[in-house]
Amino acid sequence: MKIKNINSPPLQTEKVKVKIAIIVSTYNREVTLSLEKKCLETLLKDGVPKNHIKIYLVPGAFEIPVIAKNHID
């Protein structure tokens, strides 16, 4: 299966205070590590300041929604 490279317009971070959580499972870390790195790389390339990005490591999939809710609150 071939995956297309989808280009999105740059984020307008100057006007809005962006707060982004990257929630990564440590289960199957060899896969999730590359996803984490690419996600962070893309956000930084699109102009999101590094101090607006928080990375959370969780043991598995069940913890992801809990961390997401805590990040929003």
C-alpha positions as CSV (number, residue, x, y, z in Angstrom):
1,M,0.0,0.0,0.0
2,K,1.4,3.4,-1.0
3,I,0.8,6.3,1.4
4,K,0.4,9.8,-0.1
5,N,2.2,12.7,1.4
6,I,-0.6,15.1,2.5
7,N,0.6,18.7,2.8
8,S,-1.5,20.9,5.1
9,P,-1.3,24.7,5.3
10,P,1.0,26.0,8.1
11,L,-0.7,26.6,11.5
12,Q,-1.3,30.2,12.5
13,T,0.3,30.0,15.9
14,E,1.1,33.7,16.2
15,K,-2.6,34.6,16.9
16,V,-3.7,31.6,18.9
17,K,-2.0,30.1,21.9
18,V,-1.7,26.5,20.8
19,K,-1.3,23.8,23.4
20,I,-0.7,20.3,21.9
21,A,-0.4,17.0,23.6
22,I,1.3,14.1,21.9
23,I,0.2,10.9,23.7
24,V,2.4,7.9,22.9
25,S,2.0,4.3,24.0
26,T,5.2,2.6,25.1
27,Y,3.7,-0.7,24.0
28,N,5.3,-1.6,20.6
29,R,7.8,1.2,21.1
30,E,9.8,0.6,18.0
31,V,6.7,1.7,16.0
32,T,5.4,4.4,18.3
33,L,8.8,6.1,18.6
34,S,8.9,6.8,14.9
35,L,5.4,8.1,14.9
36,E,6.2,10.4,17.9
37,K,9.3,11.8,16.2
38,K,7.5,12.5,12.9
39,C,4.6,14.1,14.7
40,L,7.0,16.4,16.7
41,E,9.0,17.2,13.5
42,T,5.9,18.2,11.6
43,L,4.5,20.4,14.4
44,L,7.9,22.2,14.7
45,K,8.2,22.6,11.0
46,D,4.7,24.1,10.8
47,G,5.6,26.7,13.4
48,V,4.3,25.4,16.7
49,P,6.7,26.5,19.4
50,K,8.4,23.6,21.3
51,N,7.2,24.9,24.6
52,H,3.6,24.6,23.4
53,I,4.0,20.8,22.9
54,K,3.8,18.3,25.7
55,I,4.7,14.6,25.1
56,Y,3.1,12.0,27.4
57,L,4.3,8.4,27.5
58,V,1.7,5.8,28.6
59,P,1.9,2.0,28.9
60,G,-0.9,1.2,26.5
61,A,-4.0,2.3,24.6
62,F,-6.4,2.4,27.6
63,E,-4.5,5.3,29.2
64,I,-4.6,7.6,26.2
65,P,-8.1,9.0,26.7
66,V,-7.4,9.6,30.4
67,I,-4.3,11.6,29.6
68,A,-6.1,13.5,26.8
69,K,-8.9,14.5,29.2
70,N,-6.4,15.6,31.9
71,H,-4.5,17.7,29.3
72,I,-7.7,19.5,28.3
73,D,-8.8,20.2,31.9
